Amino acid sequence: MPEKTDRDRRFRNMVYALILAALVAYLAYKFLHVSIAMDAWTSQTIDTGSLPAAR
């Protein structure tokens, strides 16, 4: 007897929803990482020193 899950629309839609939820969670997680990295990058100051200009 074939498995009912192969043709069950409710089960298939639940699997698609689970995959979509995992994708959205992954993208939100990566967005958080990138935003933290960009905040750290923009808050860094570049120390150029106090040397006079080259002639």
All heavy atoms as atom14 arrays in JSON, in Angstrom:
{
  "sequence": "MPEKTDRDRRFRNMVYALILAALVAYLAYKFLHVSIAMDAWTSQTIDTGSLPAAR",
  "atom14_mask": [
    [1, 1, 1, 1, 1, 1, 1, 1, 0, 0, 0, 0, 0, 0],
    [1, 1, 1, 1, 1, 1, 1, 0, 0, 0, 0, 0, 0, 0],
    [1, 1, 1, 1, 1, 1, 1, 1, 1, 0, 0, 0, 0, 0],
    [1, 1, 1, 1, 1, 1, 1, 1, 1, 0, 0, 0, 0, 0],
    [1, 1, 1, 1, 1, 1, 1, 0, 0, 0, 0, 0, 0, 0],
    [1, 1, 1, 1, 1, 1, 1, 1, 0, 0, 0, 0, 0, 0],
    [1, 1, 1, 1, 1, 1, 1, 1, 1, 1, 1, 0, 0, 0],
    [1, 1, 1, 1, 1, 1, 1, 1, 0, 0, 0, 0, 0, 0],
    [1, 1, 1, 1, 1, 1, 1, 1, 1, 1, 1, 0, 0, 0],
    [1, 1, 1, 1, 1, 1, 1, 1, 1, 1, 1, 0, 0, 0],
    [1, 1, 1, 1, 1, 1, 1, 1, 1, 1, 1, 0, 0, 0],
    [1, 1, 1, 1, 1, 1, 1, 1, 1, 1, 1, 0, 0, 0],
    [1, 1, 1, 1, 1, 1, 1, 1, 0, 0, 0, 0, 0, 0],
    [1, 1, 1, 1, 1, 1, 1, 1, 0, 0, 0, 0, 0, 0],
    [1, 1, 1, 1, 1, 1, 1, 0, 0, 0, 0, 0, 0, 0],
    [1, 1, 1, 1, 1, 1, 1, 1, 1, 1, 1, 1, 0, 0],
    [1, 1, 1, 1, 1, 0, 0, 0, 0, 0, 0, 0, 0, 0],
    [1, 1, 1, 1, 1, 1, 1, 1, 0, 0, 0, 0, 0, 0],
    [1, 1, 1, 1, 1, 1, 1, 1, 0, 0, 0, 0, 0, 0],
    [1, 1, 1, 1, 1, 1, 1, 1, 0, 0, 0, 0, 0, 0],
    [1, 1, 1, 1, 1, 0, 0, 0, 0, 0, 0, 0, 0, 0],
    [1, 1, 1, 1, 1, 0, 0, 0, 0, 0, 0, 0, 0, 0],
    [1, 1, 1, 1, 1, 1, 1, 1, 0, 0, 0, 0, 0, 0],
    [1, 1, 1, 1, 1, 1, 1, 0, 0, 0, 0, 0, 0, 0],
    [1, 1, 1, 1, 1, 0, 0, 0, 0, 0, 0, 0, 0, 0],
    [1, 1, 1, 1, 1, 1, 1, 1, 1, 1, 1, 1, 0, 0],
    [1, 1, 1, 1, 1, 1, 1, 1, 0, 0, 0, 0, 0, 0],
    [1, 1, 1, 1, 1, 0, 0, 0, 0, 0, 0, 0, 0, 0],
    [1, 1, 1, 1, 1, 1, 1, 1, 1, 1, 1, 1, 0, 0],
    [1, 1, 1, 1, 1, 1, 1, 1, 1, 0, 0, 0, 0, 0],
    [1, 1, 1, 1, 1, 1, 1, 1, 1, 1, 1, 0, 0, 0],
    [1, 1, 1, 1, 1, 1, 1, 1, 0, 0, 0, 0, 0, 0],
    [1, 1, 1, 1, 1, 1, 1, 1, 1, 1, 0, 0, 0, 0],
    [1, 1, 1, 1, 1, 1, 1, 0, 0, 0, 0, 0, 0, 0],
    [1, 1, 1, 1, 1, 1, 0, 0, 0, 0, 0, 0, 0, 0],
    [1, 1, 1, 1, 1, 1, 1, 1, 0, 0, 0, 0, 0, 0],
    [1, 1, 1, 1, 1, 0, 0, 0, 0, 0, 0, 0, 0, 0],
    [1, 1, 1, 1, 1, 1, 1, 1, 0, 0, 0, 0, 0, 0],
    [1, 1, 1, 1, 1, 1, 1, 1, 0, 0, 0, 0, 0, 0],
    [1, 1, 1, 1, 1, 0, 0, 0, 0, 0, 0, 0, 0, 0],
    [1, 1, 1, 1, 1, 1, 1, 1, 1, 1, 1, 1, 1, 1],
    [1, 1, 1, 1, 1, 1, 1, 0, 0, 0, 0, 0, 0, 0],
    [1, 1, 1, 1, 1, 1, 0, 0, 0, 0, 0, 0, 0, 0],
    [1, 1, 1, 1, 1, 1, 1, 1, 1, 0, 0, 0, 0, 0],
    [1, 1, 1, 1, 1, 1, 1, 0, 0, 0, 0, 0, 0, 0],
    [1, 1, 1, 1, 1, 1, 1, 1, 0, 0, 0, 0, 0, 0],
    [1, 1, 1, 1, 1, 1, 1, 1, 0, 0, 0, 0, 0, 0],
    [1, 1, 1, 1, 1, 1, 1, 0, 0, 0, 0, 0, 0, 0],
    [1, 1, 1, 1, 0, 0, 0, 0, 0, 0, 0, 0, 0, 0],
    [1, 1, 1, 1, 1, 1, 0, 0, 0, 0, 0, 0, 0, 0],
    [1, 1, 1, 1, 1, 1, 1, 1, 0, 0, 0, 0, 0, 0],
    [1, 1, 1, 1, 1, 1, 1, 0, 0, 0, 0, 0, 0, 0],
    [1, 1, 1, 1, 1, 0, 0, 0, 0, 0, 0, 0, 0, 0],
    [1, 1, 1, 1, 1, 0, 0, 0, 0, 0, 0, 0, 0, 0],
    [1, 1, 1, 1, 1, 1, 1, 1, 1, 1, 1, 0, 0, 0]
  ],
  "atom14_positions": [
    [[0.84, -1.17, 0.0], [0.0, 0.0, 0.0], [0.89, 1.25, 0.0], [1.8, 1.36, 0.82], [-0.89, -0.02, 1.23], [-1.87, 1.1, 1.29], [-3.07, 0.74, 2.57], [-4.16, 2.06, 2.26], [0.0, 0.0, 0.0], [0.0, 0.0, 0.0], [0.0, 0.0, 0.0], [0.0, 0.0, 0.0], [0.0, 0.0, 0.0], [0.0, 0.0, 0.0]],
    [[0.69, 2.16, -0.93], [1.54, 3.35, -1.0], [1.31, 4.27, 0.2], [0.23, 4.28, 0.8], [1.13, 4.03, -2.31], [-0.19, 3.47, -2.65], [-0.28, 2.11, -2.01], [0.0, 0.0, 0.0], [0.0, 0.0, 0.0], [0.0, 0.0, 0.0], [0.0, 0.0, 0.0], [0.0, 0.0, 0.0], [0.0, 0.0, 0.0], [0.0, 0.0, 0.0]],
    [[2.33, 5.01, 0.5], [2.24, 5.95, 1.62], [1.24, 7.06, 1.31], [1.22, 7.6, 0.21], [3.61, 6.57, 1.89], [4.6, 5.61, 2.49], [4.25, 5.25, 3.93], [3.71, 6.09, 4.65], [4.51, 4.11, 4.3], [0.0, 0.0, 0.0], [0.0, 0.0, 0.0], [0.0, 0.0, 0.0], [0.0, 0.0, 0.0], [0.0, 0.0, 0.0]],
    [[0.47, 7.43, 2.29], [-0.5, 8.51, 2.12], [0.2, 9.86, 2.06], [-0.29, 10.8, 1.45], [-1.5, 8.48, 3.27], [-2.59, 9.5, 3.13], [-3.56, 9.42, 4.28], [-4.6, 10.52, 4.09], [-5.48, 10.62, 5.23], [0.0, 0.0, 0.0], [0.0, 0.0, 0.0], [0.0, 0.0, 0.0], [0.0, 0.0, 0.0], [0.0, 0.0, 0.0]],
    [[1.38, 9.97, 2.69], [2.08, 11.25, 2.76], [2.58, 11.71, 1.4], [2.88, 12.88, 1.22], [3.26, 11.17, 3.73], [4.13, 10.12, 3.32], [2.78, 10.92, 5.14], [0.0, 0.0, 0.0], [0.0, 0.0, 0.0], [0.0, 0.0, 0.0], [0.0, 0.0, 0.0], [0.0, 0.0, 0.0], [0.0, 0.0, 0.0], [0.0, 0.0, 0.0]],
    [[2.68, 10.8, 0.45], [3.12, 11.19, -0.89], [2.09, 12.07, -1.58], [2.43, 12.91, -2.4], [3.38, 9.96, -1.76], [4.6, 9.19, -1.31], [5.44, 9.79, -0.62], [4.71, 8.01, -1.66], [0.0, 0.0, 0.0], [0.0, 0.0, 0.0], [0.0, 0.0, 0.0], [0.0, 0.0, 0.0], [0.0, 0.0, 0.0], [0.0, 0.0, 0.0]],
    [[0.83, 11.87, -1.27], [-0.23, 12.6, -1.95], [-1.04, 13.49, -1.02], [-1.97, 14.15, -1.47], [-1.16, 11.6, -2.64], [-0.48, 10.87, -3.77], [-1.48, 9.99, -4.5], [-0.76, 8.88, -5.1], [-0.69, 7.67, -4.59], [-1.29, 7.37, -3.49], [-0.01, 6.72, -5.21], [0.0, 0.0, 0.0], [0.0, 0.0, 0.0], [0.0, 0.0, 0.0]],
    [[-0.72, 13.51, 0.24], [-1.5, 14.28, 1.21], [-1.14, 15.77, 1.09], [-0.03, 16.18, 1.35], [-1.2, 13.77, 2.61], [-2.11, 14.36, 3.66], [-3.12, 14.99, 3.28], [-1.81, 14.19, 4.86], [0.0, 0.0, 0.0], [0.0, 0.0, 0.0], [0.0, 0.0, 0.0], [0.0, 0.0, 0.0], [0.0, 0.0, 0.0], [0.0, 0.0, 0.0]],
    [[-2.12, 16.57, 0.69], [-1.88, 18.0, 0.46], [-1.53, 18.72, 1.76], [-0.68, 19.6, 1.78], [-3.11, 18.66, -0.15], [-3.41, 18.18, -1.54], [-4.64, 18.89, -2.03], [-4.21, 19.76, -3.11], [-4.97, 20.62, -3.71], [-6.21, 20.8, -3.31], [-4.52, 21.35, -4.69], [0.0, 0.0, 0.0], [0.0, 0.0, 0.0], [0.0, 0.0, 0.0]],
    [[-2.19, 18.36, 2.84], [-1.94, 19.03, 4.11], [-0.5, 18.8, 4.56], [0.19, 19.73, 4.99], [-2.92, 18.52, 5.16], [-2.8, 19.2, 6.48], [-3.98, 18.81, 7.4], [-3.79, 19.42, 8.69], [-3.55, 18.75, 9.81], [-3.49, 17.44, 9.78], [-3.38, 19.37, 10.94], [0.0, 0.0, 0.0], [0.0, 0.0, 0.0], [0.0, 0.0, 0.0]],
    [[-0.04, 17.56, 4.46], [1.34, 17.25, 4.84], [2.33, 17.99, 3.94], [3.3, 18.57, 4.43], [1.58, 15.74, 4.76], [2.99, 15.35, 5.05], [3.46, 15.34, 6.35], [3.86, 15.0, 4.03], [4.77, 14.98, 6.62], [5.17, 14.66, 4.29], [5.62, 14.64, 5.6], [0.0, 0.0, 0.0], [0.0, 0.0, 0.0], [0.0, 0.0, 0.0]],
    [[2.08, 17.99, 2.65], [2.98, 18.67, 1.71], [3.03, 20.17, 1.99], [4.11, 20.76, 2.01], [2.53, 18.41, 0.27], [3.49, 18.99, -0.77], [3.03, 18.71, -2.18], [1.76, 19.38, -2.43], [0.71, 18.79, -3.01], [0.78, 17.55, -3.39], [-0.4, 19.47, -3.21], [0.0, 0.0, 0.0], [0.0, 0.0, 0.0], [0.0, 0.0, 0.0]],
    [[1.89, 20.77, 2.25], [1.86, 22.2, 2.56], [2.56, 22.5, 3.88], [3.21, 23.54, 4.02], [0.42, 22.71, 2.6], [-0.19, 22.72, 1.21], [0.51, 22.74, 0.21], [-1.51, 22.71, 1.16], [0.0, 0.0, 0.0], [0.0, 0.0, 0.0], [0.0, 0.0, 0.0], [0.0, 0.0, 0.0], [0.0, 0.0, 0.0], [0.0, 0.0, 0.0]],
    [[2.46, 21.61, 4.84], [3.17, 21.8, 6.1], [4.68, 21.72, 5.91], [5.43, 22.49, 6.52], [2.71, 20.77, 7.13], [1.33, 21.05, 7.69], [0.68, 19.78, 8.81], [2.01, 19.55, 9.93], [0.0, 0.0, 0.0], [0.0, 0.0, 0.0], [0.0, 0.0, 0.0], [0.0, 0.0, 0.0], [0.0, 0.0, 0.0], [0.0, 0.0, 0.0]],
    [[5.13, 20.83, 5.04], [6.56, 20.74, 4.76], [7.05, 22.0, 4.05], [8.1, 22.54, 4.39], [6.87, 19.47, 3.93], [8.3, 19.48, 3.43], [6.62, 18.23, 4.76], [0.0, 0.0, 0.0], [0.0, 0.0, 0.0], [0.0, 0.0, 0.0], [0.0, 0.0, 0.0], [0.0, 0.0, 0.0], [0.0, 0.0, 0.0], [0.0, 0.0, 0.0]],
    [[6.27, 22.48, 3.09], [6.64, 23.74, 2.42], [6.68, 24.9, 3.4], [7.57, 25.75, 3.34], [5.67, 24.05, 1.28], [5.83, 23.17, 0.06], [4.75, 22.86, -0.75], [7.07, 22.66, -0.3], [4.89, 22.06, -1.87], [7.23, 21.86, -1.42], [6.13, 21.57, -2.19], [6.28, 20.78, -3.3], [0.0, 0.0, 0.0], [0.0, 0.0, 0.0]],
    [[5.73, 24.96, 4.32], [5.71, 26.02, 5.33], [6.92, 25.91, 6.26], [7.52, 26.93, 6.63], [4.42, 25.95, 6.13], [0.0, 0.0, 0.0], [0.0, 0.0, 0.0], [0.0, 0.0, 0.0], [0.0, 0.0, 0.0], [0.0, 0.0, 0.0], [0.0, 0.0, 0.0], [0.0, 0.0, 0.0], [0.0, 0.0, 0.0], [0.0, 0.0, 0.0]],
    [[7.3, 24.7, 6.59], [8.48, 24.5, 7.44], [9.75, 24.95, 6.72], [10.6, 25.62, 7.32], [8.59, 23.02, 7.83], [9.78, 22.64, 8.69], [9.68, 23.32, 10.05], [9.87, 21.14, 8.84], [0.0, 0.0, 0.0], [0.0, 0.0, 0.0], [0.0, 0.0, 0.0], [0.0, 0.0, 0.0], [0.0, 0.0, 0.0], [0.0, 0.0, 0.0]],
    [[9.87, 24.62, 5.45], [11.04, 25.05, 4.67], [11.06, 26.57, 4.55], [12.12, 27.2, 4.71], [11.02, 24.38, 3.28], [11.28, 22.88, 3.41], [12.06, 25.02, 2.36], [11.06, 22.09, 2.15], [0.0, 0.0, 0.0], [0.0, 0.0, 0.0], [0.0, 0.0, 0.0], [0.0, 0.0, 0.0], [0.0, 0.0, 0.0], [0.0, 0.0, 0.0]],
    [[9.92, 27.19, 4.3], [9.84, 28.64, 4.19], [10.19, 29.3, 5.53], [10.92, 30.3, 5.56], [8.45, 29.06, 3.73], [8.24, 30.55, 3.53], [9.15, 31.08, 2.42], [6.78, 30.83, 3.21], [0.0, 0.0, 0.0], [0.0, 0.0, 0.0], [0.0, 0.0, 0.0], [0.0, 0.0, 0.0], [0.0, 0.0, 0.0], [0.0, 0.0, 0.0]],
    [[9.71, 28.76, 6.63], [10.01, 29.31, 7.95], [11.5, 29.2, 8.24], [12.1, 30.13, 8.81], [9.19, 28.6, 9.02], [0.0, 0.0, 0.0], [0.0, 0.0, 0.0], [0.0, 0.0, 0.0], [0.0, 0.0, 0.0], [0.0, 0.0, 0.0], [0.0, 0.0, 0.0], [0.0, 0.0, 0.0], [0.0, 0.0, 0.0], [0.0, 0.0, 0.0]],
    [[12.11, 28.08, 7.87], [13.55, 27.92, 8.08], [14.34, 28.92, 7.24], [15.33, 29.5, 7.71], [13.97, 26.49, 7.75], [0.0, 0.0, 0.0], [0.0, 0.0, 0.0], [0.0, 0.0, 0.0], [0.0, 0.0, 0.0], [0.0, 0.0, 0.0], [0.0, 0.0, 0.0], [0.0, 0.0, 0.0], [0.0, 0.0, 0.0], [0.0, 0.0, 0.0]],
    [[13.91, 29.16, 6.02], [14.58, 30.13, 5.16], [14.46, 31.55, 5.71], [15.44, 32.3, 5.74], [14.0, 30.05, 3.74], [14.6, 31.01, 2.72], [16.07, 30.68, 2.49], [13.83, 30.93, 1.43], [0.0, 0.0, 0.0], [0.0, 0.0, 0.0], [0.0, 0.0, 0.0], [0.0, 0.0, 0.0], [0.0, 0.0, 0.0], [0.0, 0.0, 0.0]],
    [[13.28, 31.92, 6.17], [13.08, 33.25, 6.75], [13.91, 33.41, 8.02], [14.53, 34.46, 8.23], [11.58, 33.49, 7.02], [11.36, 34.72, 7.87], [10.82, 33.61, 5.71], [0.0, 0.0, 0.0], [0.0, 0.0, 0.0], [0.0, 0.0, 0.0], [0.0, 0.0, 0.0], [0.0, 0.0, 0.0], [0.0, 0.0, 0.0], [0.0, 0.0, 0.0]],
    [[13.97, 32.4, 8.85], [14.77, 32.47, 10.07], [16.25, 32.6, 9.74], [16.97, 33.37, 10.38], [14.53, 31.22, 10.93], [0.0, 0.0, 0.0], [0.0, 0.0, 0.0], [0.0, 0.0, 0.0], [0.0, 0.0, 0.0], [0.0, 0.0, 0.0], [0.0, 0.0, 0.0], [0.0, 0.0, 0.0], [0.0, 0.0, 0.0], [0.0, 0.0, 0.0]],
    [[16.71, 31.88, 8.74], [18.12, 31.97, 8.32], [18.44, 33.37, 7.8], [19.48, 33.94, 8.15], [18.42, 30.92, 7.25], [19.8, 31.04, 6.66], [20.91, 30.61, 7.37], [20.0, 31.59, 5.4], [22.18, 30.72, 6.84], [21.26, 31.7, 4.87], [22.34, 31.26, 5.59], [23.6, 31.39, 5.05], [0.0, 0.0, 0.0], [0.0, 0.0, 0.0]],
    [[17.57, 33.93, 6.98], [17.8, 35.27, 6.45], [17.79, 36.33, 7.55], [18.6, 37.26, 7.54], [16.77, 35.59, 5.37], [16.91, 34.78, 4.07], [15.76, 35.1, 3.14], [18.24, 35.03, 3.41], [0.0, 0.0, 0.0], [0.0, 0.0, 0.0], [0.0, 0.0, 0.0], [0.0, 0.0, 0.0], [0.0, 0.0, 0.0], [0.0, 0.0, 0.0]],
    [[16.9, 36.18, 8.52], [16.87, 37.12, 9.65], [18.14, 37.01, 10.48], [18.7, 38.02, 10.92], [15.64, 36.85, 10.51], [0.0, 0.0, 0.0], [0.0, 0.0, 0.0], [0.0, 0.0, 0.0], [0.0, 0.0, 0.0], [0.0, 0.0, 0.0], [0.0, 0.0, 0.0], [0.0, 0.0, 0.0], [0.0, 0.0, 0.0], [0.0, 0.0, 0.0]],
    [[18.62, 35.8, 10.67], [19.85, 35.55, 11.42], [21.05, 36.18, 10.71], [21.89, 36.83, 11.33], [20.02, 34.04, 11.57], [21.14, 33.59, 12.47], [21.13, 33.89, 13.82], [22.18, 32.81, 11.96], [22.14, 33.45, 14.65], [23.19, 32.37, 12.78], [23.18, 32.69, 14.13], [24.18, 32.26, 14.94], [0.0, 0.0, 0.0], [0.0, 0.0, 0.0]],
    [[21.12, 36.01, 9.41], [22.23, 36.59, 8.65], [22.13, 38.11, 8.61], [23.14, 38.81, 8.66], [22.27, 36.04, 7.22], [22.68, 34.6, 7.15], [23.85, 34.32, 8.05], [25.09, 34.04, 7.32], [26.24, 33.79, 8.19], [0.0, 0.0, 0.0], [0.0, 0.0, 0.0], [0.0, 0.0, 0.0], [0.0, 0.0, 0.0], [0.0, 0.0, 0.0]],
    [[20.92, 38.66, 8.51], [20.74, 40.11, 8.55], [21.23, 40.67, 9.88], [21.88, 41.72, 9.91], [19.27, 40.48, 8.33], [19.02, 41.95, 8.4], [19.35, 42.77, 7.34], [18.46, 42.52, 9.54], [19.13, 44.15, 7.4], [18.24, 43.88, 9.61], [18.57, 44.69, 8.54], [0.0, 0.0, 0.0], [0.0, 0.0, 0.0], [0.0, 0.0, 0.0]],
    [[20.96, 39.96, 10.97], [21.44, 40.4, 12.27], [22.97, 40.42, 12.3], [23.57, 41.38, 12.77], [20.91, 39.47, 13.36], [21.4, 39.73, 14.78], [20.87, 41.06, 15.29], [20.99, 38.6, 15.7], [0.0, 0.0, 0.0], [0.0, 0.0, 0.0], [0.0, 0.0, 0.0], [0.0, 0.0, 0.0], [0.0, 0.0, 0.0], [0.0, 0.0, 0.0]],
    [[23.6, 39.38, 11.77], [25.06, 39.33, 11.74], [25.65, 40.47, 10.9], [26.63, 41.11, 11.29], [25.54, 38.0, 11.18], [25.48, 36.89, 12.17], [25.65, 35.58, 11.84], [25.27, 36.9, 13.51], [25.55, 34.83, 12.91], [25.32, 35.61, 13.93], [0.0, 0.0, 0.0], [0.0, 0.0, 0.0], [0.0, 0.0, 0.0], [0.0, 0.0, 0.0]],
    [[25.07, 40.71, 9.75], [25.58, 41.77, 8.87], [25.38, 43.14, 9.51], [26.26, 44.0, 9.44], [24.92, 41.69, 7.48], [25.22, 42.91, 6.64], [25.37, 40.43, 6.76], [0.0, 0.0, 0.0], [0.0, 0.0, 0.0], [0.0, 0.0, 0.0], [0.0, 0.0, 0.0], [0.0, 0.0, 0.0], [0.0, 0.0, 0.0], [0.0, 0.0, 0.0]],
    [[24.25, 43.35, 10.17], [24.02, 44.65, 10.8], [24.98, 44.88, 11.96], [25.47, 46.0, 12.14], [22.57, 44.78, 11.26], [22.3, 43.87, 12.3], [0.0, 0.0, 0.0], [0.0, 0.0, 0.0], [0.0, 0.0, 0.0], [0.0, 0.0, 0.0], [0.0, 0.0, 0.0], [0.0, 0.0, 0.0], [0.0, 0.0, 0.0], [0.0, 0.0, 0.0]],
    [[25.3, 43.85, 12.72], [26.28, 43.98, 13.79], [27.66, 44.28, 13.2], [28.38, 45.15, 13.71], [26.32, 42.71, 14.66], [25.04, 42.61, 15.49], [27.53, 42.7, 15.58], [24.88, 41.29, 16.21], [0.0, 0.0, 0.0], [0.0, 0.0, 0.0], [0.0, 0.0, 0.0], [0.0, 0.0, 0.0], [0.0, 0.0, 0.0], [0.0, 0.0, 0.0]],
    [[28.01, 43.62, 12.14], [29.31, 43.86, 11.5], [29.39, 45.26, 10.92], [30.43, 45.93, 11.03], [29.56, 42.82, 10.41], [0.0, 0.0, 0.0], [0.0, 0.0, 0.0], [0.0, 0.0, 0.0], [0.0, 0.0, 0.0], [0.0, 0.0, 0.0], [0.0, 0.0, 0.0], [0.0, 0.0, 0.0], [0.0, 0.0, 0.0], [0.0, 0.0, 0.0]],
    [[28.32, 45.74, 10.32], [28.33, 47.1, 9.75], [28.41, 48.15, 10.85], [29.09, 49.17, 10.69], [27.1, 47.32, 8.88], [27.11, 46.48, 7.61], [28.54, 46.74, 6.57], [28.22, 48.37, 5.97], [0.0, 0.0, 0.0], [0.0, 0.0, 0.0], [0.0, 0.0, 0.0], [0.0, 0.0, 0.0], [0.0, 0.0, 0.0], [0.0, 0.0, 0.0]],
    [[27.72, 47.92, 11.96], [27.82, 48.86, 13.09], [29.24, 48.91, 13.63], [29.76, 49.99, 13.94], [26.86, 48.47, 14.21], [25.42, 48.74, 13.88], [25.17, 49.55, 12.95], [24.54, 48.15, 14.53], [0.0, 0.0, 0.0], [0.0, 0.0, 0.0], [0.0, 0.0, 0.0], [0.0, 0.0, 0.0], [0.0, 0.0, 0.0], [0.0, 0.0, 0.0]],
    [[29.89, 47.77, 13.74], [31.27, 47.74, 14.22], [32.2, 48.41, 13.23], [33.14, 49.12, 13.61], [31.71, 46.29, 14.47], [0.0, 0.0, 0.0], [0.0, 0.0, 0.0], [0.0, 0.0, 0.0], [0.0, 0.0, 0.0], [0.0, 0.0, 0.0], [0.0, 0.0, 0.0], [0.0, 0.0, 0.0], [0.0, 0.0, 0.0], [0.0, 0.0, 0.0]],
    [[31.96, 48.22, 11.95], [32.83, 48.8, 10.92], [32.7, 50.32, 10.87], [33.69, 51.03, 10.75], [32.48, 48.18, 9.57], [33.36, 48.64, 8.46], [34.7, 48.41, 8.3], [32.96, 49.4, 7.31], [35.15, 48.97, 7.15], [34.11, 49.59, 6.51], [31.75, 49.93, 6.89], [34.06, 50.29, 5.33], [31.72, 50.62, 5.71], [32.87, 50.8, 4.94]],
    [[31.47, 50.83, 10.99], [31.28, 52.28, 10.92], [31.72, 52.98, 12.19], [32.02, 54.17, 12.16], [29.81, 52.63, 10.64], [28.99, 52.05, 11.65], [29.38, 52.14, 9.27], [0.0, 0.0, 0.0], [0.0, 0.0, 0.0], [0.0, 0.0, 0.0], [0.0, 0.0, 0.0], [0.0, 0.0, 0.0], [0.0, 0.0, 0.0], [0.0, 0.0, 0.0]],
    [[31.78, 52.28, 13.31], [32.17, 52.93, 14.56], [33.68, 52.96, 14.75], [34.17, 53.62, 15.67], [31.52, 52.23, 15.75], [32.02, 50.92, 15.88], [0.0, 0.0, 0.0], [0.0, 0.0, 0.0], [0.0, 0.0, 0.0], [0.0, 0.0, 0.0], [0.0, 0.0, 0.0], [0.0, 0.0, 0.0], [0.0, 0.0, 0.0], [0.0, 0.0, 0.0]],
    [[34.44, 52.27, 13.91], [35.89, 52.29, 14.03], [36.45, 53.58, 13.46], [36.01, 54.06, 12.42], [36.51, 51.11, 13.27], [36.24, 49.78, 13.92], [36.86, 48.63, 13.13], [37.36, 48.83, 12.04], [36.82, 47.45, 13.69], [0.0, 0.0, 0.0], [0.0, 0.0, 0.0], [0.0, 0.0, 0.0], [0.0, 0.0, 0.0], [0.0, 0.0, 0.0]],
    [[37.41, 54.14, 14.18], [38.06, 55.35, 13.69], [39.41, 54.99, 13.11], [40.09, 54.07, 13.58], [38.24, 56.37, 14.82], [39.02, 55.76, 15.86], [36.9, 56.8, 15.39], [0.0, 0.0, 0.0], [0.0, 0.0, 0.0], [0.0, 0.0, 0.0], [0.0, 0.0, 0.0], [0.0, 0.0, 0.0], [0.0, 0.0, 0.0], [0.0, 0.0, 0.0]],
    [[39.8, 55.74, 12.1], [41.1, 55.52, 11.46], [42.07, 56.54, 12.02], [41.85, 57.75, 11.92], [40.99, 55.66, 9.93], [40.03, 54.61, 9.39], [42.36, 55.54, 9.29], [39.74, 54.75, 7.92], [0.0, 0.0, 0.0], [0.0, 0.0, 0.0], [0.0, 0.0, 0.0], [0.0, 0.0, 0.0], [0.0, 0.0, 0.0], [0.0, 0.0, 0.0]],
    [[43.13, 56.04, 12.65], [44.13, 56.92, 13.24], [45.17, 57.24, 12.18], [45.98, 56.39, 11.81], [44.77, 56.25, 14.45], [45.73, 57.17, 15.17], [45.61, 58.4, 15.02], [46.61, 56.64, 15.89], [0.0, 0.0, 0.0], [0.0, 0.0, 0.0], [0.0, 0.0, 0.0], [0.0, 0.0, 0.0], [0.0, 0.0, 0.0], [0.0, 0.0, 0.0]],
    [[45.13, 58.46, 11.68], [46.07, 58.86, 10.64], [47.35, 59.47, 11.2], [48.3, 59.71, 10.47], [45.43, 59.86, 9.67], [45.0, 60.99, 10.41], [44.25, 59.22, 8.96], [0.0, 0.0, 0.0], [0.0, 0.0, 0.0], [0.0, 0.0, 0.0], [0.0, 0.0, 0.0], [0.0, 0.0, 0.0], [0.0, 0.0, 0.0], [0.0, 0.0, 0.0]],
    [[47.36, 59.73, 12.48], [48.53, 60.35, 13.07], [48.54, 61.85, 12.84], [47.61, 62.43, 12.26], [0.0, 0.0, 0.0], [0.0, 0.0, 0.0], [0.0, 0.0, 0.0], [0.0, 0.0, 0.0], [0.0, 0.0, 0.0], [0.0, 0.0, 0.0], [0.0, 0.0, 0.0], [0.0, 0.0, 0.0], [0.0, 0.0, 0.0], [0.0, 0.0, 0.0]],
    [[49.6, 62.51, 13.29], [49.67, 63.96, 13.14], [50.87, 64.37, 12.29], [51.49, 65.39, 12.56], [49.74, 64.61, 14.53], [50.87, 64.12, 15.2], [0.0, 0.0, 0.0], [0.0, 0.0, 0.0], [0.0, 0.0, 0.0], [0.0, 0.0, 0.0], [0.0, 0.0, 0.0], [0.0, 0.0, 0.0], [0.0, 0.0, 0.0], [0.0, 0.0, 0.0]],
    [[51.2, 63.57, 11.3], [52.32, 63.9, 10.43], [51.91, 65.01, 9.47], [50.76, 65.05, 9.01], [52.77, 62.67, 9.65], [53.31, 61.51, 10.5], [53.61, 60.32, 9.62], [54.55, 61.94, 11.25], [0.0, 0.0, 0.0], [0.0, 0.0, 0.0], [0.0, 0.0, 0.0], [0.0, 0.0, 0.0], [0.0, 0.0, 0.0], [0.0, 0.0, 0.0]],
    [[52.84, 65.89, 9.12], [52.5, 66.93, 8.14], [52.35, 66.32, 6.74], [52.76, 65.19, 6.49], [53.7, 67.87, 8.2], [54.82, 67.04, 8.73], [54.21, 66.02, 9.64], [0.0, 0.0, 0.0], [0.0, 0.0, 0.0], [0.0, 0.0, 0.0], [0.0, 0.0, 0.0], [0.0, 0.0, 0.0], [0.0, 0.0, 0.0], [0.0, 0.0, 0.0]],
    [[51.79, 67.08, 5.87], [51.58, 66.61, 4.49], [52.93, 66.45, 3.79], [53.9, 67.17, 4.06], [50.73, 67.62, 3.73], [0.0, 0.0, 0.0], [0.0, 0.0, 0.0], [0.0, 0.0, 0.0], [0.0, 0.0, 0.0], [0.0, 0.0, 0.0], [0.0, 0.0, 0.0], [0.0, 0.0, 0.0], [0.0, 0.0, 0.0], [0.0, 0.0, 0.0]],
    [[53.0, 65.5, 2.9], [54.24, 65.26, 2.13], [54.45, 66.4, 1.14], [53.51, 66.98, 0.61], [54.14, 63.93, 1.4], [0.0, 0.0, 0.0], [0.0, 0.0, 0.0], [0.0, 0.0, 0.0], [0.0, 0.0, 0.0], [0.0, 0.0, 0.0], [0.0, 0.0, 0.0], [0.0, 0.0, 0.0], [0.0, 0.0, 0.0], [0.0, 0.0, 0.0]],
    [[55.73, 66.72, 0.9], [56.04, 67.8, -0.05], [56.61, 67.25, -1.31], [57.25, 66.32, -1.43], [57.01, 68.77, 0.57], [56.38, 69.48, 1.72], [57.37, 70.45, 2.27], [56.74, 71.07, 3.43], [57.0, 72.27, 3.83], [57.86, 73.0, 3.18], [56.43, 72.75, 4.87], [0.0, 0.0, 0.0], [0.0, 0.0, 0.0], [0.0, 0.0, 0.0]]
  ]
}
